Amino acid sequence: MGLFGTKEAKEQRRSGVAAKVPRHSSGWTQLLKELKQQEGLRILDFGATSSTNINFVTSLGHSIYTVGLIDEAADPKWTVQSQLFEQPAFDTESFLKENLEFGDRRFDVVLFWDTAAYLPSHLVGPVVERICSVMAPGGRLLGFFPVKPEGEFSRFHLREDDQVDMQKAGLQPLQTILTTRQIENLFANFTAYKFFLAKDNLREVLVTR
């Protein structure tokens, strides 16, 4: 039975809204402790807007900014005709400027979730590089990385305990699978990272700017 099994599927059909499925997260457990010890942090949350996350983060005395890249990256408006190649090219510079431009704002925490897996592979490196540039020194990033080419694009909702709620968010295909070494290389400009083992098909990493 898949993650969104029979019981959850029936609930989704009845309500028209995907069910939330709890998932243990060691990375979130550690990050939550840090959020409770500090105040006034700026948090960047990737994915569709979640009222649960907004209320949870603000109740801890922090501010939150939400940005979604998956649907935006699939928009054909970013595909332009290249003068150097016959095939159309993706306008990465304009994409980053429109979607990841925050002025002087610097973030202390980034909830990156599994965004990298659902972006085109050519975008993953530039997106992480831009994220690094808008994080405060010592800032933390939580990322999930599938280890197998399966699963469904999900929205993650924060909880008070050692779990996050996963909720199916669309039909976007999984595009990028990264090995441990590739993940390490992806965050080469960061100062440290810690991997967490999981029983499902997601590898977690907590990265320090």
KOLZADO-197632 format. One line per 4 residues: their letters; for each residue x, y, z of N, C-alpha, C. Coordinates in Angstrom, 1 decimal. Example, Ala and Ser with C-alpha at 12.3 -4.5 7.8 and 13.67 -1.06 7.14 Angstrom:
<torpas>
as	13.2/-5.7/7.8/12.3/-4.5/7.8/13.2/-3.3/7.8  12.8/-2.2/7.1/13.7/-1.1/7.1/12.9/0.0/7.9
</torpas>
This chain:
<torpas>
mglf	0.8/-1.2/0.0/0.0/0.0/0.0/0.9/1.2/0.0  0.6/2.2/-0.8/1.4/3.4/-0.9/1.2/4.3/0.3  1.9/5.4/0.2/1.8/6.4/1.3/0.4/6.9/1.5  -0.2/7.2/0.4/-1.6/7.7/0.5/-2.5/6.4/0.2
gtke	-2.6/5.6/1.2/-3.3/4.3/1.1/-4.8/4.3/1.0  -5.4/3.2/1.1/-6.8/3.1/0.9/-7.7/4.0/1.8  -7.4/4.0/3.1/-8.1/4.8/4.0/-8.0/6.3/3.6  -6.8/6.8/3.3/-6.6/8.1/3.0/-7.2/8.5/1.6
akeq	-7.1/7.5/0.7/-7.7/7.8/-0.6/-9.2/8.0/-0.6  -9.9/7.1/0.3/-11.3/7.3/0.5/-11.7/8.6/1.1  -10.9/9.0/2.1/-11.2/10.3/2.7/-11.0/11.5/1.7  -10.0/11.3/0.8/-9.8/12.4/-0.2/-10.9/12.5/-1.1
rrsg	-11.4/11.3/-1.6/-12.6/11.3/-2.5/-13.8/11.9/-1.9  -14.0/11.7/-0.6/-15.2/12.2/0.1/-15.1/13.8/0.2  -13.9/14.3/0.6/-13.8/15.7/0.9/-13.3/16.5/-0.3  -12.7/15.9/-1.3/-12.2/16.6/-2.4/-10.8/17.2/-2.1
vaak	-10.3/17.0/-0.8/-9.0/17.5/-0.4/-8.1/16.3/0.0  -6.9/16.4/-0.4/-6.0/15.3/0.0/-5.8/15.2/1.5  -5.8/13.9/2.0/-5.6/13.7/3.4/-4.2/14.0/3.8  -4.0/14.4/5.1/-2.7/14.7/5.6/-2.2/13.4/6.3
vprh	-1.0/13.0/5.9/-0.4/11.7/6.4/0.8/12.1/7.3  0.8/11.7/8.6/2.0/12.0/9.4/3.2/11.2/9.0  4.4/11.9/9.1/5.7/11.3/8.8/6.7/11.7/9.8  7.4/10.8/10.5/8.4/11.1/11.4/9.6/11.8/10.7
ssgw	10.1/12.9/11.3/11.2/13.6/10.7/12.2/14.0/11.8  13.3/13.4/11.7/14.4/13.6/12.7/15.0/15.1/12.4  15.0/15.5/11.2/15.5/16.8/10.9/14.6/17.9/11.4  13.3/17.7/11.3/12.3/18.7/11.9/12.4/18.7/13.4
tqll	12.6/17.5/14.0/12.7/17.4/15.5/13.8/18.3/16.0  15.0/18.2/15.3/16.1/19.0/15.8/15.9/20.5/15.5  15.3/20.8/14.3/15.1/22.2/14.0/14.1/22.8/14.9  13.0/22.1/15.3/12.0/22.6/16.2/12.6/23.0/17.5
kelk	13.5/22.2/18.0/14.1/22.6/19.3/14.8/23.9/19.2  15.5/24.2/18.1/16.2/25.4/17.9/15.2/26.6/17.7  14.1/26.3/17.0/13.0/27.4/16.9/12.4/27.8/18.2  12.3/26.8/19.1/11.7/27.1/20.4/12.7/27.9/21.3
qqeg	14.0/27.8/21.0/15.0/28.5/21.9/15.3/29.9/21.4  14.7/30.3/20.3/15.0/31.6/19.8/13.7/32.3/19.4  13.8/33.7/19.2/12.7/34.4/18.7/13.1/35.4/17.6  12.1/35.8/16.8/12.4/36.8/15.8/13.1/36.3/14.6
lril	13.1/35.0/14.3/13.7/34.4/13.2/12.9/34.6/11.9  13.6/34.7/10.8/12.9/34.8/9.5/13.0/33.4/8.8  11.8/32.9/8.4/11.8/31.6/7.9/11.2/31.6/6.5  11.9/30.9/5.6/11.5/30.8/4.2/11.0/29.4/4.0
dfga	9.7/29.3/3.6/9.0/28.0/3.5/8.7/27.8/2.0  9.2/26.7/1.4/8.9/26.4/0.0/7.7/25.5/-0.1  6.8/25.8/-1.0/5.6/25.0/-1.2/4.4/25.9/-1.2  3.2/25.3/-1.5/2.0/26.1/-1.5/1.8/26.7/-0.1
tsst	1.1/27.8/0.0/0.9/28.5/1.3/0.1/27.6/2.2  0.6/27.4/3.4/0.0/26.6/4.4/-0.4/27.4/5.6  -1.7/27.6/5.9/-2.1/28.3/7.1/-1.6/27.7/8.3  -1.5/26.3/8.3/-0.9/25.6/9.5/0.5/26.1/9.8
ninf	1.3/26.2/8.7/2.7/26.6/8.9/2.8/28.1/9.4  2.0/28.9/8.8/2.0/30.3/9.1/1.6/30.5/10.6  0.5/29.9/11.0/0.1/30.0/12.4/1.1/29.4/13.4  1.7/28.3/13.0/2.6/27.6/13.9/3.9/28.5/14.1
vtsl	4.4/29.0/13.0/5.7/29.7/13.0/5.5/31.1/13.8  4.4/31.7/13.5/4.1/33.0/14.1/3.8/32.8/15.6  3.3/31.7/16.0/3.0/31.4/17.4/4.3/31.3/18.2  5.4/30.9/17.5/6.7/30.8/18.2/7.5/32.1/18.2
ghsi	6.9/33.2/17.6/7.5/34.5/17.6/8.4/34.7/16.4  8.2/34.0/15.3/9.0/34.2/14.1/8.1/34.7/13.0  8.8/35.1/11.9/8.0/35.5/10.7/8.3/34.5/9.6  7.4/34.4/8.6/7.5/33.4/7.6/7.1/33.9/6.2
ytvg	7.9/33.5/5.2/7.7/33.9/3.9/7.6/32.6/3.0  6.6/32.5/2.2/6.3/31.3/1.4/6.6/31.6/0.0  7.2/30.6/-0.7/7.5/30.7/-2.1/7.3/29.3/-2.7  6.6/29.2/-3.8/6.5/27.9/-4.5/7.2/28.0/-5.9
lide	7.9/27.0/-6.2/8.7/26.9/-7.4/8.3/25.9/-8.4  7.7/24.8/-7.9/7.4/23.7/-8.8/6.5/24.0/-9.9  5.3/24.5/-9.6/4.4/24.9/-10.7/5.0/26.0/-11.6  5.6/26.9/-10.9/6.2/28.1/-11.7/7.3/27.6/-12.7
aadp	8.1/26.6/-12.3/9.1/26.2/-13.2/8.6/25.5/-14.4  7.3/24.9/-14.3/6.7/24.2/-15.4/6.0/25.2/-16.4  6.0/26.5/-16.1/5.3/27.5/-16.9/6.2/27.7/-18.2  5.6/27.5/-19.4/6.3/27.7/-20.6/6.9/29.1/-20.9
kwtv	6.4/30.1/-20.1/6.9/31.4/-20.3/8.4/31.6/-20.1  9.0/30.6/-19.3/10.4/30.7/-19.1/11.3/30.1/-20.2  10.6/29.5/-21.2/11.4/28.9/-22.3/11.5/29.9/-23.4  12.7/30.1/-23.8/13.0/31.2/-24.8/13.9/30.5/-25.9
qsql	13.8/31.1/-27.0/14.6/30.7/-28.2/16.1/31.1/-28.0  17.0/30.2/-28.0/18.4/30.5/-27.8/19.0/30.9/-29.2  19.9/31.9/-29.1/20.6/32.3/-30.3/21.8/31.4/-30.6  22.2/30.6/-29.6/23.3/29.7/-29.8/23.0/28.3/-30.1
feqp	21.7/27.9/-29.7/21.3/26.5/-29.9/20.0/26.5/-30.6  19.8/25.4/-31.3/18.5/25.2/-32.1/17.4/25.0/-31.1  17.6/24.3/-30.0/16.6/24.0/-29.0/16.3/25.2/-28.1  15.1/25.4/-27.7/14.8/26.5/-26.8/15.5/26.3/-25.5
afdt	15.8/27.4/-24.8/16.5/27.3/-23.6/15.7/27.9/-22.4  16.0/27.5/-21.2/15.3/27.9/-20.0/15.9/29.2/-19.5  15.1/30.3/-19.3/15.6/31.5/-18.8/15.8/31.5/-17.3  16.9/30.9/-16.9/17.2/30.7/-15.5/17.3/32.0/-14.8
esfl	18.0/33.0/-15.3/18.3/34.2/-14.7/17.0/35.0/-14.3  16.1/35.0/-15.3/14.8/35.7/-15.1/13.9/34.9/-14.1  14.0/33.6/-14.1/13.2/32.8/-13.2/13.7/33.1/-11.8  15.0/33.1/-11.5/15.5/33.3/-10.2/15.2/34.7/-9.7
kenl	15.3/35.7/-10.6/15.0/37.1/-10.3/13.6/37.3/-9.9  12.6/36.7/-10.6/11.2/36.9/-10.3/10.8/36.1/-9.0  11.4/34.9/-8.8/10.8/34.0/-7.8/11.7/34.0/-6.5  13.0/34.4/-6.6/13.8/34.3/-5.4/14.6/35.6/-5.2
efgd	13.9/36.7/-5.4/14.5/38.0/-5.1/13.8/38.6/-3.9  14.6/38.8/-2.8/14.0/39.2/-1.5/14.6/40.5/-1.0  15.2/41.3/-1.9/15.7/42.6/-1.4/16.8/42.4/-0.4  16.8/43.1/0.7/17.8/43.0/1.8/17.4/41.9/2.8
rrfd	16.3/41.3/2.6/15.9/40.3/3.6/16.8/39.1/3.6  17.2/38.6/4.8/18.0/37.4/4.9/17.3/36.5/5.9  17.3/35.2/5.5/16.5/34.2/6.3/17.4/33.3/7.2  16.9/33.0/8.3/17.6/32.2/9.3/17.3/30.7/9.2
vvlf	16.1/30.4/8.6/15.7/29.0/8.5/15.0/28.9/7.1  15.4/27.8/6.4/14.8/27.5/5.1/14.2/26.1/5.1  12.9/26.0/4.9/12.2/24.7/4.8/12.1/24.4/3.3  13.2/23.7/2.9/13.3/23.4/1.4/12.5/22.2/1.0
wdta	12.2/21.3/2.0/11.4/20.1/1.8/12.0/19.3/0.7  11.1/18.8/-0.3/11.6/18.0/-1.4/11.6/18.7/-2.7  11.7/20.0/-2.6/11.7/20.9/-3.8/12.6/20.5/-4.9  13.9/20.1/-4.5/14.9/19.8/-5.5/14.5/18.6/-6.4
aylp	13.7/17.7/-5.8/13.3/16.5/-6.6/12.3/16.7/-7.7  11.6/17.9/-7.6/10.6/18.1/-8.5/10.9/19.3/-9.4  12.1/19.8/-9.3/12.6/20.8/-10.2/13.4/20.2/-11.4  13.4/20.8/-12.6/14.2/20.3/-13.6/15.7/20.3/-13.1
shlv	16.4/19.3/-13.5/17.8/19.1/-12.9/18.7/20.3/-13.2  18.5/21.1/-14.3/19.3/22.2/-14.6/19.0/23.4/-13.7  17.9/23.3/-12.9/17.6/24.4/-12.0/18.0/24.2/-10.6  18.3/23.0/-10.2/18.5/22.7/-8.8/19.7/23.4/-8.3
gpvv	20.9/23.4/-9.0/22.1/24.0/-8.6/21.9/25.5/-8.5  21.4/26.2/-9.5/21.2/27.7/-9.4/20.2/28.1/-8.3  19.2/27.3/-8.0/18.2/27.6/-7.0/18.9/27.5/-5.6  19.6/26.4/-5.4/20.3/26.3/-4.1/21.4/27.4/-3.9
eric	22.1/27.7/-5.0/23.0/28.8/-4.9/22.4/30.1/-4.5  21.2/30.4/-5.1/20.5/31.6/-4.7/20.0/31.6/-3.3  19.5/30.4/-2.8/19.1/30.3/-1.5/20.2/30.6/-0.5  21.4/30.0/-0.8/22.6/30.2/0.0/22.8/31.7/0.2
svma	22.7/32.5/-0.9/23.0/33.9/-0.9/22.0/34.7/-0.1  20.8/34.2/0.2/19.8/35.0/0.9/19.6/34.4/2.4  20.5/33.5/2.8/20.5/33.0/4.1/21.5/33.8/5.0  21.1/34.0/6.3/22.0/34.6/7.2/23.1/33.6/7.6
pggr	24.3/34.1/7.9/25.4/33.2/8.4/24.9/32.4/9.6  25.1/31.1/9.6/24.6/30.2/10.6/23.2/29.7/10.5  22.5/30.2/9.4/21.2/29.8/9.1/21.1/28.3/8.8  19.9/27.8/8.9/19.7/26.3/8.8/18.7/26.0/7.7
llgf	18.9/25.0/6.9/18.1/24.5/5.8/17.7/23.1/6.0  16.4/22.7/5.9/16.0/21.4/6.0/15.5/20.9/4.6  16.1/19.8/4.1/15.8/19.3/2.8/15.5/17.8/2.9  14.5/17.4/2.0/14.2/16.0/1.9/14.5/15.6/0.4
fpvk	15.2/14.4/0.3/15.6/13.9/-1.0/15.2/12.5/-1.2  14.3/12.2/-2.2/13.9/10.8/-2.5/15.1/10.0/-2.9  15.1/8.7/-2.5/16.2/7.8/-2.8/15.8/6.9/-4.0  14.5/6.9/-4.3/14.0/6.1/-5.4/13.1/6.9/-6.3
pege	13.0/6.6/-7.6/12.2/7.4/-8.5/10.7/7.1/-8.4  10.2/7.3/-7.2/8.8/7.1/-6.9/8.3/8.0/-5.9  7.0/8.1/-5.7/6.5/9.0/-4.7/5.6/10.1/-5.4  5.0/11.0/-4.6/4.2/12.0/-5.1/4.5/13.4/-4.5
fsrf	4.4/14.4/-5.3/4.7/15.8/-4.9/3.7/16.1/-3.7  4.3/16.5/-2.6/3.5/16.7/-1.4/3.8/18.1/-0.8  2.8/18.6/0.0/3.0/19.8/0.8/3.2/19.3/2.2  4.1/19.9/2.9/4.5/19.5/4.3/4.0/20.5/5.3
hlre	3.3/20.0/6.3/2.7/20.9/7.3/3.4/20.6/8.6  3.7/21.7/9.3/4.5/21.6/10.6/3.6/21.1/11.7  4.3/20.4/12.6/3.6/19.9/13.8/4.4/20.2/15.1  3.8/20.1/16.2/4.4/20.4/17.5/5.3/19.2/17.9
ddqv	5.1/18.0/17.4/5.9/16.8/17.8/7.0/16.5/16.8  7.4/15.3/16.8/8.6/14.9/15.9/8.1/14.4/14.5  6.9/14.9/14.1/6.4/14.5/12.8/6.0/15.8/12.0  5.9/15.6/10.7/5.3/16.6/9.8/4.2/15.9/9.0
dmqk	3.2/16.6/8.7/2.1/16.0/7.9/2.3/16.2/6.4  2.3/15.1/5.7/2.4/15.2/4.2/1.1/15.2/3.6  0.9/16.0/2.6/-0.4/16.1/1.9/-0.1/16.2/0.4  -0.7/15.3/-0.4/-0.5/15.3/-1.8/-0.9/16.6/-2.4
aglq	0.0/17.2/-3.2/-0.3/18.6/-3.7/-0.4/18.7/-5.2  -0.2/17.7/-5.9/-0.3/17.8/-7.4/0.2/16.6/-8.1  0.2/16.7/-9.4/0.6/15.6/-10.3/2.0/15.8/-10.9  2.8/16.7/-10.4/4.1/17.0/-10.9/5.0/15.8/-10.8
plqt	5.7/15.5/-11.9/6.5/14.3/-11.9/7.8/14.5/-11.1  8.3/13.5/-10.5/9.6/13.5/-9.8/10.7/13.6/-10.9  11.6/14.6/-10.8/12.5/14.8/-11.9/14.0/14.5/-11.6  14.3/14.7/-10.3/15.7/14.7/-10.0/16.0/13.8/-8.7
iltt	16.8/12.8/-8.9/17.2/11.9/-7.8/18.7/12.1/-7.6  19.0/12.5/-6.3/20.4/12.8/-6.0/21.0/11.8/-5.0  22.2/11.4/-5.3/22.9/10.5/-4.3/23.4/11.3/-3.2  23.9/10.7/-2.1/24.5/11.4/-1.0/25.6/12.3/-1.4
rqie	26.5/11.8/-2.3/27.6/12.6/-2.8/27.1/13.8/-3.5  26.1/13.6/-4.4/25.6/14.8/-5.1/24.9/15.8/-4.2  24.3/15.4/-3.1/23.7/16.3/-2.2/24.8/17.1/-1.5  25.9/16.4/-1.1/27.0/17.0/-0.5/27.6/18.1/-1.4
nlfa	27.7/17.8/-2.7/28.3/18.7/-3.7/27.3/19.9/-3.9  26.0/19.6/-3.8/25.0/20.7/-4.0/25.1/21.7/-2.9  25.5/21.3/-1.7/25.6/22.2/-0.6/27.1/22.5/-0.2  27.9/22.5/-1.2/29.4/22.7/-1.0/29.7/24.1/-0.4
nfta	28.8/25.1/-0.7/29.1/26.4/-0.3/28.6/26.7/1.2  28.0/25.6/1.8/27.5/25.8/3.1/28.6/25.3/4.1  28.5/25.5/5.3/29.6/25.2/6.3/29.5/23.8/6.8  28.3/23.2/6.9/28.1/21.9/7.5/26.8/21.3/7.1
ykff	26.7/20.0/7.1/25.4/19.3/6.9/25.4/18.0/7.7  24.2/17.6/8.0/24.0/16.4/8.7/22.8/15.6/8.1  23.1/14.3/7.8/22.1/13.4/7.2/21.4/12.6/8.3  20.1/12.4/8.0/19.3/11.5/8.9/18.7/10.4/8.1
lakd	18.8/9.2/8.7/18.2/8.0/8.0/16.7/8.0/8.3  16.0/7.5/7.3/14.6/7.4/7.4/14.1/6.0/6.9  13.0/5.5/7.4/12.5/4.2/7.0/11.8/4.2/5.6  11.4/5.4/5.2/10.7/5.5/3.9/11.7/5.9/2.8
nlre	11.3/6.4/1.7/12.2/6.7/0.6/12.7/8.1/0.5  12.7/8.8/1.7/13.2/10.1/1.7/14.5/10.2/2.6  15.5/10.8/2.0/16.7/11.1/2.8/16.7/12.5/3.3  16.8/12.7/4.6/16.8/14.1/5.2/18.2/14.6/5.4
vlvt	18.3/15.9/5.2/19.6/16.6/5.5/19.3/18.0/6.1  20.0/18.3/7.2/19.9/19.6/7.8/21.3/20.3/7.6  21.2/21.4/6.9/22.4/22.1/6.4/22.6/23.4/7.1  23.8/23.8/7.4/24.1/25.0/8.1/24.8/25.9/7.1
r	24.4/27.2/7.0/24.9/28.2/6.1/26.3/28.6/6.7
</torpas>
